[in-house]
Each structure stands twice: as structure tokens, then as C-alpha cells.
């Protein structure tokens, strides 16, 4: 009966097992067991753990059997969605997964995380980004700072979907750090030497400071204005 079942799977899903893939069913890391369903016949399914996914095929091991390689178009829409949502984790060790989960993986989040941060860390869950161009030598900026700190502490710090980043316009990084300490700034600060290297920030280089923008996860401008104004545009009050 088992041979008949596996043969039926072969016909149903049109999978193949290469010599290279033989024995790979013991891949370490994130290999969850779930039910997989045929895109051609929803009544046909089998249980197995996935160990690899490359966008076109998935390596799945049916219980007690050798790893098989399935074209993803042979799997149900639900299965394909699950694979896409978990693509970054499949086959990864727990330590690798923890590192991925601690990093913002949105297009803009990746750019910001790769920059030089004078302090802080970009929230891994943020999808909306309030960018504030400011500097310690700017009187209006210094006047605005306490209100920005209050907004962050009372609202943004508790909001996993929104992050505020101060983009320093100070040539002297030590002056920027000193000002941050004086005002007890809790948010990430990007060094001046890096912000003009970030494509999304290059497009919004301000003519004057303080100036703020609300950007979506792709770096597109949603609203221009200081943090107190644009935070309301994130859907929060």
C-alpha cells in the first residue's frame, strides 16, 4: 500500500528526486511538518516536512520516506503562500532565524539598518518610518527636540509598526551624540556621512531643518511634516 501511495504522489505532483537531493531530508533548522495539497486535485494531500525552497521548487520529505522535489505550481495556493511567507526561515538554524527576526526586512528597513547608526536599532517590525532631519547646532531643532522625545516615549516606542529615525545633519558626530544624551533621545540616529548614501533619503534631501517625512516600507513619501503631524498619518492617534 505504501508503494502505491508514493506512486500516486509521483503522478499527482510530478515530483523528481535527483541524486544530489537524495538523503537531504535531514537538513537542519526550520523544517516544519504540514499537510501539502495538490493544486490540480484539492482532495489529494500528504503530510511532510519542508527543508528547502527556492521560489520554484520545494524539497519535502513525506513521513518515513525520502526527500522529494516538488514544483511549487503543483501545490495549492495556500501552500504557495505559506512557502513565500516563510521563505527566509526554511532550513535555517534557530540562531539564524533569531537574527533574521531581529532585523527589519522591509526594503527601506534594510537600507536604514545597513547605515551607520550613532545610537539605537531599527525596529524589526516597523513598516512606517518617520524621518526627521535635525542637528544640534540648529536652534529650531533644539526647540523641537523635547516634543519629539515625548512623542516617541509616549506613543512611537509602544507602536511596533512605526519607527522614528533622526537623521543627523551634524558634521561632528560627537556633537550629535552629546546632544542626544542631553535630550535623552531614545530613537535611532543615522550619521550624516551615511544618510546621503541611502537611496530613499537621497530623494527627500531637505532644503532646511528641522524637516520630517513619513515614508512607507518601500521608501515612498506618504506625508511631509514634523513628527507630531505625520504620526497621525500612520493610522494612529
N, C-alpha and C positions, 0 to 999 in steps of 0.2 A: 504493500500500500504506500510506503514511503517513497519508493521509486516512482510510482505512478503520480504521486503528489508533486514531486520535484519536476518530473517530465511535464506535468500540466503547467507548472510555473514557467518552465522554459518556453513553452508555446505561448502562454498568456503574455508574458513580459518580454519575450525575445531577448533574454539576457545572455551574456557570454562570460566565461571565466578564462582569463589569459594565464599563462604560466607565471607571469610576474605577479598577478593578483592572487594566485593560489597561496594559501597559508597566511594571508594578511588579515584574517578575521580576528586576530588577537591584537589589533592596533590599540595603543594605549589612549587614555584620556576620555573625552566626552563621546561615548558610544551608546546612546540610549536605545532601548528596545521599544518598538512601537509597531502598530499594525499598518501595513502598506497595502494600498488598494489600487487595482488596475484602472487606468483611465478609459479603457475600452469596455470593461465589464465590471461595474461597481460591486457586483455580488461576489467577485473574486478578490481575496486578500490573503495575506500571510503575515506572520509575526517575525521580526528580525531586527538586529541592531545595525545601525549605520556607522561606518568607520571613516568613510571618505566621501567628499562631494566636491566636484569641480565646476558646477554650473550646468554641465551637460549630462553627466552620469553620476550615479551614487553607488558606492560599494556597500552592499548589505549582506549580512550573514543570517540566513534563516536558522532557527533554533536547531542545534545539533548538526548543521550542515556546513559546507564550505562557502566562503565568501563568493558573492555573485555581483556582477556589474550591470546595473540597470540604466538604460537611457531614461532621463527624467520625464520625457514626454509619454512614457508608458505608465507613469504614476499619476494618481488623482491630483486634482488642483489643490486639495487640502495638503497632500503630501509635498507637493512642489513649494507651496507657501511655507510650510514648516521648514523645509530644507533651506530656503532663502533666508528665513528669519534666524536660523541657527548656523548659517554657513561659517561664520567666524569662529565658532566653538567646536565644530565637529572634528574629532580626532586630536583635540588639544588636551594637554595635561591640565589638572586643576590650577597649578601655578600660572600657566599661560592664560587660562580663562580669567583668573582673578585680575591679571594685568590688563587684559582687554576690557573687562568690565569697569576698571578704574580709569579708563581713557575715553574721552569724548570722541566718538567715531563719526559724527556728522562732518560734512565737507568743511564747513567753517571751523568746527571744533578741532579738526586735525591740524588746520593751518595755525590756529591760535596756540595749541598745545606744543607745536614744534618750535614756536618762537621763544625768545629769551624772556623768562618771567623774573622780574625783580623780586616778586613775592607771590605766594598763593598758588593755587592749582585750579584749572578749569573744571567745572562740574562735569562729570561724565554723562549726566542725564540731561544736560541743558540742550534746548532746541531753539531758544530765542536768546539773542545776545545784545545787551545794551553796551555800546562802545562809547566811552567818554574820553575825549581828548582834553588833557589838562596838564598843568605844570606848577611847580612850587613857586616860580618867580612871577606868576600871573595873579594880581590882586583879585579879579573876579573869580578866578579858580579857587583861591584860598577861601573866599567868602562862600562859595558853593559847596566846598568840601564837607562841612558838618552835616548839611542836609542830605548829601549823597550817602554818607556813612550811616545816618539814621535810617534812610530808606532801605539800605542793604540789610542792616541788622534786624529791622522790624518786619520786612517783607521778603526781599530777594533771597536772603540766606535760607529762608524756610521754603522756598519755591524751587523744587528740583528741576523744573523745566526752563528756568530763566537764570542767566548769569550776567553779571555786570563786570566789565573789564575796563580798568583805567589805562589808557594809552599815554604813557609819559612823553611830554614834549621837552623834558629836561635834558640838556646835553650832559649834565653832571649826574650820573646815576646815584651817587652818594647823597646828593641834594634831594633827589626823588625819594630815596629810602628814608632819609631823615624826616621829610615832610609826612610821609606815610606813618611813621612812628608817632609824630606829634599829633596827628589826627586820628590815630588808631584805625587806619584803613584796613578793613578785613577782606577786601576783594583782591583778585589777581591784578597785577600791574605789568604791562608789557614795556620793555625798554625801548627808548626812541630809536636806537640803532636797528631794531628789528621790524618796527611797525610798517615802514615803507617797503618792506620785502614781502609783506603779506598781500596777495592779490586783492582780496576783498577790502582791505583797508586802504590800499592804493587808490581805489575808486572813490573813496569818500574823504580824501585828504582835506581837512578844513582850512578855510581862509583865516579863521580867528578861533580863539579858545576863551572859555570852555565851550565845546560843541559836543553834542551827543547824537547818536544814531541807534535805532533799533534795527538789527539785522536778523533775518531768518537763518535757518541752519545751512542754507546754501550761500549765505553772504549777500543776499539781496536786501536792499533797503526797504523796510516796512514803514518807518517814520523817522523824521529828523526832529531833534529836540533834546533838551536836558533830561536826565534820568527820571525825574519826578513826572514829567509829561509823557514820555514814551512808555513807561512801565504800564500805564493804563491800556496801551495798545496790545499788550501781550495777552489780554483777556482777563487780567487780574485787576483787582481794585484795592 
